[in-house]
Amino acid sequence: MDQLPRDVLTRIFSNFTYADQTATLSLVCKVFSEVIRAMKPHFFDSIPSEVLLRVFDNFDLRERASLARVDRRFRDLIVEKSSGVAEVNVLNIFEEHIWLNSVRRNSSRQKVITVENPDELINILRYIKNVSAAKVWYESSEFGQRAIDQLADSKMKMSCVDVYPYAPEQILDYLDRKLPELGALTMRPHGQNVWNGVRMTQMPAFNGLRTLIMDNFDIGGETQIEFPPNVTTFEFSNRGTHHDPPQWVTVAEKLYQMPLIEFLGFSHARFNTIDDLARFLRLISREKLEHLRFLALKFCKFPSLRPIVDGGEPERMGWRQRMEERERERERAEREQAEEIVAAVLKDHEGIRPLEELEGISLSLQWLKLELCDGRLSEVMHVFTNVCCTLQMALLSMINDLEALRDLNTVAPLLERLNIWTHLSFLTKAPINYPKPTSFFKRILPSPALFSIVTKIEASFADDPAFFDNYLMAGTWPRVHELKLINCDEASNEFLMHMNTHSLLLRKMILIRCRRITEQAMIPFVEQLHLKSRDIMVTWKADKLHLRPTSLYLALCATRAELMRTKRMRLRTKKFSESDGIEVWIQDKATGRKVTFRDFDDNDSGRIVSINVRTPFSIRRMEEEALEKEKEREARIKELEREMPPQNPPDPVPTTSTVADPPPAAEAEVDEQPEEEEKRPEQDNMEA
């Protein structure tokens, strides 16, 4: 090789494009090293680094990994100086058997990067600089710790870490040691532990933690668990009903350890009696949690307060008596519906006086959220308005049925009198009997007080046209500033025109899979743009049949040319990491007000990166599961064979003792057998 001319060596070495290959050749001998150093620079060497960084920002994770192997300059720019893969919302790190056996079935469109061992994670994580949430899906604690090691070594900025164990293996202590400055933590067991829960014995310090979300972790009263003291947002959920005392009692008694809480959320809490509810309110009172401003209760059950009829003492009812009372309420509602005498506002002699158990309780709440809770809304709001004089906003989510609407009409005058703004969210449950019964929305109207206090309306899966055309269009909603409709096939153009005319404060509207809404409902938003007091953002998701913003743009150009002379209109296309988007921007020349129609939201701009890691534990687990499935398959086959009748019944027993000669058919069959064998090669050729 030393006798080869240097120009020939230069031509040979120019074919090696990767930096590791040229570096290896430079170590062979001194001549090779001198030739490589004297080689002319590549074409990209003349391009400034700033231009290359702008180019690299358009590549995804796999493309960046390939570019980093070109030479040392590309690697330094991509790994060290680049801002990393942009807009990464979620980073999933799966143990292989968890991805293959469970998660993949629910997310078939998700792209996954497979690595052979946990040590190779760092080769992928170094291309990601910022991520909103890093989720670790593990069953063995060894893999969970290895994944946390790689996250800590990558120096990646993470807003939140989610721990999803598939076994009662806890890695919180290790997480606290490796990421002491972690700001948010979500703990949610998966697999069979979703319903059984995971026993929690200790809680690390987590001095930097500000947000803590715990779902289905059992905290016993005898365990000396201390929550992080600097938490400002805390959510707890436990679906178990076998605990004594209930989990919400154990957790609420430890809330004083987090005195800075501003947001508090509880799910699946059962307040069986008024004493339980009073106990809960005392534990979150102003004396215990003086910074508490937002309380969210989801799927909680409240006790029933016996109405006072004759001035007697209120009778406390348990769950059995309460269910009987609710059954009577349903029967009365059905009877009134059949007789068409449903009142717009419920006016009964029922009243609730201040309860003795709530005396001396004071809350510092400003926002209260009740999401699909079991209990009479009027009674629950009566309790909270008595103990909280600073309440400003009530977020009410309810099932869209007759009983809930009657209860909403009952509580609306109370909210209006106390100047409490309200967000309404309606969820429609599927009808049990088909065809659909007569709609009760034609005979019940909202309370007049609702029109003056509601500021946001949400509806999901509303399949009754009377809900929009009769109930929501029964009056004006002058204070509504946001409207959100999801899977509402019966939402009509007339309803949106009604909201556009009478809701002048409307500034945000979200429409997802609402098939009856067309471009004719959006044109009035453009025509009356000069009357609006603020800009409007309309998120109109496209479906497989219609390109909504594009069709609106074409309709305005074709049929409203005279109108568009007073407006400025632009059509913009957005290119995201996982999808594309279209945005139509219209501005009034006189007032400067703008309305924007788009078929994407903020979540569509982000990307999800999923990494599937192969470990010895996952290989062993998949082999065990495959063996169990094979055993179950063999057992089913044997069971089916026992249940099935025999396909070939035995020949009948001859009546005579003498054996007869074989029939002629048998001889013919024997004679034809050689011919069949002769034809068999021809048949094989046809099949081939």
C-alpha positions in Angstrom: 0.0 0.0 0.0 3.0 2.4 0.6 3.9 2.1 -3.1 0.5 3.5 -4.3 0.5 7.1 -5.5 -1.1 9.5 -3.1 -3.6 10.7 -5.7 -4.8 7.2 -6.1 -5.2 6.9 -2.3 -7.1 10.2 -2.3 -9.5 8.9 -4.9 -10.0 5.7 -2.8 -10.5 7.5 0.5 -13.0 10.0 -1.0 -15.5 7.1 -1.3 -15.6 6.7 2.5 -18.2 9.2 3.7 -18.6 8.3 7.4 -16.3 9.9 9.9 -15.7 6.6 11.8 -14.4 4.9 8.6 -11.9 7.7 7.8 -10.8 7.8 11.4 -10.1 4.1 11.3 -8.1 4.4 8.1 -6.0 7.2 9.5 -4.8 4.9 12.2 -3.4 2.3 9.8 -0.2 4.1 9.0 1.4 7.5 8.7 0.9 7.7 5.0 -2.8 7.1 5.3 -3.1 9.8 8.0 -1.3 12.4 5.9 -3.4 11.6 2.8 -6.6 11.9 4.8 -5.6 15.2 6.3 -4.6 16.6 2.9 -7.8 15.7 1.3 -10.0 18.5 0.0 -12.9 19.6 2.2 -16.4 18.3 1.4 -19.1 20.5 -0.2 -20.9 21.1 3.1 -17.8 22.6 4.7 -18.4 25.8 2.8 -22.0 26.1 4.2 -22.3 28.1 7.4 -23.3 26.3 10.6 -26.4 28.4 11.1 -27.7 27.4 7.7 -27.1 23.7 8.4 -28.9 24.0 11.8 -31.9 25.4 10.1 -31.8 22.5 7.6 -31.4 19.9 10.3 -34.5 21.2 12.2 -36.7 19.7 9.4 -35.5 16.1 9.9 -36.9 13.6 12.3 -35.2 11.3 14.7 -34.0 8.6 12.3 -32.8 11.1 9.8 -30.8 13.0 12.4 -29.1 9.7 13.5 -28.0 9.0 9.9 -26.7 12.6 9.4 -24.7 12.4 12.6 -22.6 9.6 11.0 -21.5 11.7 8.1 -18.6 13.5 9.8 -17.6 15.0 13.1 -18.9 18.5 12.2 -22.4 17.1 11.4 -22.3 15.1 14.7 -21.3 18.2 16.7 -24.0 20.3 15.1 -26.8 17.8 15.6 -25.9 16.5 19.0 -24.3 19.5 20.7 -25.5 22.7 19.1 -28.8 21.8 17.7 -32.0 22.4 19.6 -33.0 18.7 19.2 -36.1 17.2 17.7 -38.7 19.9 18.0 -42.2 19.6 19.4 -41.9 16.3 21.2 -44.9 16.1 23.5 -44.6 12.6 24.8 -41.6 10.2 25.0 -42.6 6.6 25.7 -40.1 4.0 26.9 -41.6 0.5 26.8 -40.3 -2.8 28.0 -40.7 -4.9 25.0 -43.3 -7.4 26.2 -45.5 -4.6 27.5 -45.5 -2.9 24.1 -46.1 -6.1 22.1 -48.8 -7.7 24.4 -50.9 -4.7 25.5 -50.1 -1.2 24.4 -49.7 -2.0 20.7 -53.3 -3.3 20.5 -54.6 0.1 21.5 -52.3 2.3 19.4 -51.7 0.6 16.1 -50.7 3.8 14.2 -47.9 4.7 16.6 -44.4 4.3 15.2 -41.9 2.6 17.5 -38.1 2.5 17.5 -36.7 -0.8 18.8 -33.4 -1.0 20.6 -31.6 -4.2 21.6 -30.7 -3.2 25.2 -31.3 -0.3 27.6 -27.7 1.0 27.1 -28.6 2.0 23.6 -31.2 4.4 24.8 -28.7 7.2 25.1 -28.0 7.0 21.4 -31.6 8.1 20.8 -32.2 10.4 23.7 -29.2 12.6 22.8 -31.1 13.9 19.8 -34.0 15.1 22.0 -33.4 18.2 24.1 -36.9 19.1 25.4 -39.9 16.9 26.1 -43.2 17.6 27.8 -43.7 14.2 29.4 -41.4 11.1 29.6 -43.4 8.0 30.3 -41.7 4.8 31.6 -43.7 1.6 31.1 -42.0 -1.2 33.1 -42.6 -4.4 34.9 -39.1 -5.1 36.3 -37.5 -2.6 38.6 -34.2 -3.2 36.9 -35.5 -1.9 33.6 -37.2 1.1 35.3 -33.9 2.1 37.0 -31.9 1.7 33.7 -34.4 3.9 31.9 -34.2 6.6 34.5 -30.4 6.4 34.3 -30.5 7.1 30.6 -33.0 10.0 31.1 -30.7 11.6 33.7 -27.6 11.1 31.6 -29.1 12.6 28.5 -29.5 16.0 30.2 -32.9 16.4 28.6 -35.3 18.9 29.9 -38.5 17.2 31.1 -41.6 18.9 32.3 -43.1 15.7 33.8 -42.2 12.1 34.3 -44.9 9.4 34.3 -44.3 6.1 36.0 -46.5 3.3 34.7 -45.7 0.0 36.6 -47.2 -3.3 35.5 -46.1 -4.9 38.8 -45.8 -3.7 42.4 -42.3 -2.6 41.8 -41.6 1.0 43.0 -38.7 3.0 41.7 -39.5 6.3 43.3 -36.5 6.4 45.6 -34.2 5.9 42.6 -36.1 8.5 40.6 -35.6 11.1 43.4 -31.9 10.4 43.6 -31.4 10.7 39.8 -33.7 13.6 39.1 -33.9 15.7 42.3 -35.1 18.7 40.4 -38.2 17.0 38.9 -41.1 19.3 38.7 -44.1 17.0 38.0 -44.7 13.3 38.6 -47.6 11.1 37.5 -48.0 7.6 39.1 -50.5 5.3 37.5 -50.3 1.4 37.7 -51.4 -0.6 34.6 -52.2 -4.2 33.9 -54.1 -6.0 36.6 -53.0 -3.3 39.1 -55.4 -0.8 37.5 -58.2 -2.3 39.6 -56.3 -4.0 42.5 -54.1 -1.0 43.2 -50.5 -1.0 44.3 -49.5 -0.8 48.0 -47.3 2.2 48.7 -45.0 2.1 51.7 -42.9 5.2 51.4 -42.7 8.5 49.6 -39.3 10.2 48.8 -38.7 13.8 49.6 -39.0 15.2 46.1 -38.2 18.7 47.3 -38.5 20.2 43.8 -41.9 18.6 43.0 -44.8 21.0 42.2 -47.3 18.6 40.6 -48.2 15.1 42.0 -50.8 12.9 40.4 -51.5 9.5 42.1 -53.9 7.0 40.6 -54.8 3.7 42.3 -52.0 3.7 44.9 -53.1 2.3 48.2 -51.9 4.4 51.2 -52.5 2.7 54.5 -53.1 4.7 57.6 -50.4 2.9 59.5 -47.6 3.7 57.0 -45.6 6.8 57.8 -45.8 8.4 54.3 -45.0 12.1 54.1 -45.9 13.9 50.9 -43.5 16.5 49.3 -43.9 19.8 51.1 -43.7 22.1 48.0 -46.5 20.5 46.0 -49.0 23.0 44.6 -51.1 20.7 42.4 -52.3 17.4 43.8 -54.7 14.8 42.4 -55.6 11.5 43.9 -57.8 8.7 42.6 -58.6 5.2 44.0 -61.4 3.0 42.7 -61.2 0.4 45.5 -64.1 0.0 47.9 -62.6 -2.5 50.3 -60.5 -0.1 52.4 -61.3 0.7 56.0 -61.0 3.7 56.4 -61.6 4.8 52.8 -58.6 6.0 50.9 -59.9 9.5 50.6 -59.9 9.7 54.4 -56.3 8.5 54.7 -55.1 10.9 52.0 -57.1 13.9 53.2 -55.7 13.6 56.7 -52.2 14.0 55.2 -52.9 17.1 53.1 -51.6 19.3 55.9 -48.1 18.1 54.8 -48.6 20.0 51.5 -49.6 23.5 52.8 -49.0 25.2 49.4 -51.7 23.3 47.6 -53.6 25.5 45.1 -55.3 22.8 43.0 -56.8 19.7 44.6 -58.5 16.9 42.8 -60.3 13.7 44.1 -61.8 10.9 42.1 -64.1 8.1 43.1 -64.5 9.3 46.6 -67.6 8.1 48.5 -69.1 10.5 51.0 -71.7 8.1 52.5 -73.1 10.5 55.1 -73.2 14.2 55.8 -70.7 13.5 58.5 -68.2 12.2 56.0 -68.7 15.2 53.8 -68.2 17.5 56.8 -65.1 15.7 57.7 -63.7 16.2 54.2 -64.5 19.9 54.2 -62.8 20.4 57.6 -59.6 18.7 56.3 -59.4 21.1 53.3 -60.7 24.2 55.2 -59.0 27.6 55.2 -57.2 26.8 58.5 -55.5 23.7 56.9 -55.1 24.8 53.3 -55.1 28.5 53.1 -53.8 28.6 49.5 -56.5 26.3 48.0 -58.3 27.9 45.1 -59.4 25.1 42.8 -61.2 21.9 43.9 -62.1 19.2 41.3 -64.3 16.3 42.3 -64.8 13.5 39.7 -67.0 10.5 39.9 -67.7 11.2 43.6 -70.8 10.1 45.4 -72.5 12.6 47.8 -75.0 11.8 50.5 -78.7 12.8 50.3 -79.9 15.6 52.5 -83.5 14.9 53.6 -85.6 18.0 52.7 -87.3 19.7 55.7 -91.0 19.7 55.1 -92.7 20.4 58.4 -90.0 22.1 60.3 -88.7 18.9 61.7 -85.1 17.7 61.9 -83.5 16.6 58.6 -83.3 12.9 58.3 -80.0 11.4 57.2 -80.3 8.7 54.6 -77.9 6.0 53.7 -77.2 4.7 50.2 -80.1 2.3 50.1 -82.6 4.9 51.1 -81.1 7.4 48.7 -81.3 5.0 45.8 -85.0 4.4 46.6 -85.6 8.1 46.6 -83.9 8.5 43.3 -86.0 5.7 41.9 -89.1 7.5 43.0 -87.8 10.7 41.3 -87.2 8.8 38.1 -90.8 7.4 38.2 -92.2 10.8 38.8 -90.2 12.3 35.9 -91.3 9.6 33.6 -94.9 10.1 34.6 -94.6 13.9 34.1 -93.0 13.3 30.7 -95.8 11.0 29.6 -98.4 13.5 30.7 -96.4 16.4 29.1 -96.4 18.5 32.3 -92.6 18.9 32.8 -91.9 22.3 34.3 -89.2 24.5 33.1 -88.1 25.3 36.6 -88.6 23.0 39.5 -90.7 24.8 42.2 -91.3 22.5 45.2 -91.7 23.3 48.8 -88.4 21.5 49.5 -85.8 23.6 51.3 -82.5 23.0 53.0 -81.5 24.9 56.0 -77.9 25.3 57.2 -76.6 22.0 58.6 -75.2 21.8 62.1 -72.3 19.6 60.9 -71.0 22.4 58.7 -70.9 25.1 61.3 -67.5 26.7 61.7 -66.2 25.4 58.3 -64.8 28.0 55.8 -63.1 27.3 52.5 -60.9 29.6 50.4 -62.1 28.2 47.0 -62.6 30.3 43.9 -63.3 27.5 41.4 -65.3 24.3 41.9 -65.5 21.5 39.4 -68.1 18.7 39.7 -67.6 16.1 36.9 -70.2 13.3 36.6 -70.8 13.1 40.3 -73.6 11.1 41.9 -75.8 13.3 44.0 -78.4 16.0 43.7 -76.7 19.1 42.3 -78.9 21.5 44.2 -77.9 19.9 47.5 -74.2 19.8 46.7 -74.1 23.4 45.6 -76.1 24.4 48.7 -73.4 22.9 50.9 -70.4 24.5 49.1 -72.0 28.0 48.8 -72.7 27.9 52.6 -69.0 27.1 53.5 -67.3 29.1 50.7 -68.2 32.8 50.3 -65.4 33.4 47.8 -66.6 31.0 45.1 -66.5 32.6 41.6 -66.8 29.8 39.1 -68.6 26.5 39.0 -67.7 23.9 36.3 -70.6 21.4 36.1 -70.4 18.3 34.0 -73.5 16.1 33.9 -75.4 13.4 32.1 -77.8 14.9 29.6 -81.1 13.5 31.0 -84.3 14.8 32.4 -83.4 14.5 36.1 -80.1 16.3 35.7 -81.7 19.2 33.7 -84.4 19.6 36.3 -81.7 19.7 39.0 -79.8 22.3 37.0 -82.8 24.5 36.7 -83.2 24.3 40.5 -79.7 25.4 41.3 -79.5 28.1 38.6 -81.3 30.9 40.6 -78.9 30.3 43.5 -75.8 30.7 41.3 -77.3 33.8 39.7 -78.0 35.4 43.1 -74.4 34.7 44.3 -72.9 35.9 40.9 -71.1 32.6 40.3 -70.2 32.0 36.6 -70.8 28.6 35.2 -69.3 26.2 32.7 -71.8 23.6 31.5 -70.7 20.3 30.0 -73.4 17.8 28.7 -72.6 14.2 28.1 -75.3 12.1 26.3 -75.5 8.4 27.2 -76.6 5.9 24.6 -80.3 5.2 24.5 -81.3 1.8 25.8 -84.4 1.3 23.7 -84.6 1.6 19.9 -86.2 3.5 18.3 -85.5 6.5 20.4 -88.3 7.6 22.7 -90.0 10.9 22.4 -87.5 13.7 23.2 -88.2 15.5 26.5 -86.2 18.5 25.2 -89.3 19.7 23.4 -91.1 20.2 26.8 -88.3 21.4 29.1 -86.5 24.7 28.8 -83.5 26.1 30.6 -84.0 28.3 33.6 -83.9 32.0 32.7 -81.1 32.4 35.2 -78.8 30.1 33.2 -78.7 32.5 30.2 -77.0 35.2 32.4 -74.4 33.0 34.2 -73.2 30.5 31.6 -69.9 31.4 30.0 -68.9 28.1 28.3 -71.0 25.3 26.8 -69.7 21.8 25.9 -71.6 18.9 24.5 -70.4 15.4 23.6 -72.2 12.7 21.6 -75.5 14.7 21.5 -77.7 12.8 19.1 -81.0 14.5 19.7 -81.7 17.4 17.4 -84.2 18.8 19.9 -81.4 19.4 22.3 -79.9 22.1 20.0 -83.0 23.3 18.2 -85.3 23.5 21.3 -83.3 23.5 24.5 -80.1 25.5 23.6 -82.0 27.8 21.2 -84.7 28.6 23.8 -82.9 31.9 24.7 -79.8 33.9 24.2 -76.4 33.2 25.7 -74.9 36.7 25.9 -71.9 35.7 28.2 -70.8 32.6 26.4 -67.2 33.0 25.2 -66.4 29.4 24.3 -68.4 26.6 22.5 -67.2 23.0 22.1 -69.0 20.2 20.3 -67.6 16.7 20.0 -69.3 14.0 18.0 -72.6 15.9 17.8 -74.1 14.6 14.6 -77.3 16.5 15.2 -75.8 20.0 15.7 -77.3 22.1 12.9 -76.3 25.2 11.0 -79.2 27.1 12.5 -77.8 26.5 16.0 -74.4 28.0 15.1 -76.1 31.0 13.4 -78.1 31.5 16.6 -74.9 31.5 18.7 -73.2 33.9 16.3 -76.0 36.3 16.5 -76.7 36.4 20.2 -73.2 35.5 21.7 -71.2 38.6 20.9 -68.5 37.6 23.4 -67.8 34.3 21.6 -64.1 34.0 20.9 -63.4 30.3 20.7 -65.3 27.5 19.0 -64.2 23.8 18.6 -66.1 21.5 16.3 -65.0 17.9 16.0 -66.9 15.4 13.9 -70.1 17.4 13.6 -71.3 16.2 10.2 -74.4 18.4 9.7 -72.4 21.6 10.1 -71.4 23.0 6.7 -69.9 26.2 5.2 -73.2 28.0 5.4 -73.0 28.1 9.2 -69.5 29.8 9.0 -70.2 32.5 6.5 -72.2 34.6 9.0 -69.1 34.7 11.2 -67.4 36.5 8.4 -70.3 38.7 7.5 -70.8 40.0 11.1 -67.1 40.2 11.9 -67.3 44.0 12.3 -69.8 43.6 15.1 -67.6 41.4 17.3 -65.8 42.7 20.3 -62.8 40.3 20.0 -61.1 38.0 17.6 -62.5 34.5 17.0 -60.7 31.2 16.7 -62.7 28.4 15.1 -61.1 24.9 15.2 -63.1 22.9 12.6 -61.6 19.4 12.3 -61.7 17.9 8.9 -63.2 14.5 8.3 -62.8 11.9 5.5 -65.5 13.4 3.4 -64.9 17.2 3.7 -62.0 19.5 3.9 -63.8 22.1 6.0 -61.6 25.3 6.0 -60.6 24.7 2.3 -64.2 24.4 1.3 -65.1 27.5 3.2 -62.3 29.4 1.4 -63.6 28.3 -2.0 -67.2 29.2 -1.1 -66.2 32.7 0.0 -64.3 33.3 -3.2 -67.1 31.9 -5.4 -70.2 33.3 -3.8 -69.1 36.3 -1.6 -66.8 38.2 -3.8 -68.5 41.6 -3.0 -68.2 40.8 0.8 -64.6 39.9 0.6 -63.6 43.3 -0.8 -64.0 44.7 2.7 -61.9 41.8 4.2 -58.4 40.5 4.0 -58.2 36.7 3.5 -55.3 34.3 3.5 -55.0 30.5 3.1 -52.1 29.0 4.9 -50.9 25.4 5.1 -49.1 24.1 8.2 -46.6 21.2 8.1 -46.4 19.3 11.4 -44.3 16.3 12.3 -47.1 13.9 12.1 -49.8 15.6 10.0 -50.7 18.7 7.9 -53.0 21.5 8.7 -54.9 24.3 6.8 -55.7 27.7 8.2 -57.9 30.4 6.7 -57.3 33.8 8.2 -59.8 36.7 7.6 -59.5 40.2 8.9 -62.0 43.1 8.6 -60.3 46.2 7.1 -62.4 48.7 9.1 -62.2 47.3 12.6 -59.2 45.0 12.4 -61.1 42.1 13.9 -60.0 38.7 12.8 -61.6 35.3 12.5 -59.4 32.2 12.0 -60.7 28.8 10.7 -58.3 25.9 11.1 -58.5 22.1 11.0 -55.9 21.4 13.7 -55.4 22.2 17.4 -52.4 22.8 19.6 -52.0 19.0 20.3 -51.6 18.2 16.6 -48.4 20.2 16.3 -46.5 17.9 18.7 -45.0 14.5 18.0 -44.9 11.3 20.0 -41.6 9.3 20.2 -41.9 5.7 21.3 -38.9 3.4 22.1 -39.3 -0.3 22.5 -36.4 -1.7 24.6 -35.6 -5.4 24.6 -34.4 -6.9 27.9 -33.7 -10.4 29.2 -36.7 -10.1 31.4 -39.0 -9.2 28.5 -37.7 -12.1 26.4 -38.3 -14.5 29.3 -41.8 -13.0 29.9 -42.7 -13.4 26.2 -41.6 -17.0 26.2 -43.7 -17.7 29.3 -46.7 -16.1 27.8 -46.3 -17.9 24.5 -46.0 -21.2 26.4 -49.2 -20.4 28.4 -51.1 -19.6 25.2 -50.0 -22.8 23.6 -51.2 -24.8 26.6 -54.5 -23.0 26.5 -54.8 -23.7 22.8 -54.2 -27.4 23.3 -56.7 -27.6 26.2 -59.3 -25.9 24.0 -58.6 -28.4 21.2 -59.0 -31.3 23.5 -62.2 -30.0 24.9 -63.7 -29.4 21.4 -62.7 -32.9 20.4 -64.5 -34.4 23.4 -67.6 -32.4 22.6 -67.7 -33.1 18.8 -69.4 -36.4 17.6 -67.2 -38.9 15.7 -67.1 -38.0 12.0 -66.5 -41.6 10.8 -69.0 -44.0 12.5 -67.8 -47.7 12.7 -69.0 -50.2 10.1 -72.0 -52.3 11.0 -71.2 -55.7 12.4 -72.0 -58.6 9.9 -74.9 -60.8 10.9 -73.4 -64.0 9.4 -70.3 -65.7 10.8 -68.9 -66.4 7.3 -66.7 -63.9 5.7 -68.0 -62.8 2.2 -65.8 -62.3 -0.8 -64.7 -58.7 -1.5 -67.1 -56.8 -3.7 -66.2 -56.0 -7.3 -65.9 -52.3 -6.4 -62.9 -53.1 -4.3 -61.2 -54.9 -7.2 -62.0 -51.9 -9.5 -60.5 -49.6 -6.9 -57.3 -51.7 -6.8 -57.1 -51.8 -10.5 -57.5 -48.0 -10.9 -54.8 -47.2 -8.3 -51.8 -47.5 -10.7 -53.5 -45.1 -13.1 -53.9 -42.6 -10.4 -50.3 -42.9 -9.5 -49.4 -42.3 -13.2 -51.5 -39.1 -13.3 -50.0 -37.8 -10.0 -46.9 -36.1 -11.6 -49.0 -34.2 -14.1 -51.2 -33.0 -11.2 -48.2 -31.9 -9.3 -47.0 -29.8 -12.3 -50.4 -28.1 -12.6 -50.2 -27.2 -8.9 -46.7 -25.9 -9.4 
